[in-house]
C-alpha cells in the first residue's frame, strides 16, 4: 500500500527546482531530468543482467555522468 503525502500547499501545476525556483511541471527542464532519470534506471537494470566486469564498469561510469547531468538539470541555472 502506497503512503500518500499531503503538504496542503497545492502545486497549481508547478514544481520547484533545487534552490526553490518554481517552474511549470510541463517545463522542458522537468521533462529532461525525468528522461535522464529513466535512462539511468534502465542502464542500472541492464547492468544487473551483465556478468562482464568491464561492461559493468563502463555502465557505472555512464550512470555517474547521468546523475551529474540530472542534478544540473534540476537546478536553477540563474542561482
N, C-alpha and C positions, 0 to 999 in steps of 0.2 A: 504494500500500500504506500503510495506516494504522500509525503507530507506537504501540505500547502502552506506557503508563507504569505502573510498579508502585511504589507508595510503601511497600509492605509494612507499612502501618499498619492496613489494613482499614477499612471505613467503617461496618459494622454497621447500614446503612440510615440513616446520618446524614451531614450535610454541615455545613460551617462558614459562618457569615455573616462579613462583613467585621468584623474585630475578634476573631474566633476563637470566638464563641459557637456551640456545636453545637446543631443542630436536626434533627428527622427530615426525610428527603427528602420526606415527604408533607405537610410543614408548609405552611399556606396562603401564607406569605411566599415560599417557594421556588416554588410554583406561580405565584404572582402575578408575580414578576420574570421568570420564564420566559415567561409570556404577554406581558408588556410587551416583552421582547426579540424575541419572534416578530413582534409587531405592528410593531416598529421595523424589522425586517428586510423585512417586506412593503412598508412605506412606502418604504424605500430602493429596492426593486425597482421600485415604481411611479414613483418619482422619476426613475429611469434611463430610463424609457419616455417621459417628458414632454419637450416642447421649449419649453413656455411658461415664461419666466423667473419670472413672478410665482408661478405654481403651484409651481415648483421651490423657490422661496424659502420659501413657506408650509410645504411639506412638510419642508424642512430645519429650520424653527423647531419644528415638531411633533416631529421626531426629537430635537432638542436637549432638549426638555422631557421626552420619554420616557426619554432617558438619565439625566436627573436623577431621575426617578421610580424607575427601575430601581435606581439606586445607593442611593437611600433605602431601598428595599425590601430590598436586600442587606445593610444594616447592622442591627446590634442596636439597637433603639430605646432600650434602657436604658444604652447606652455612649456 
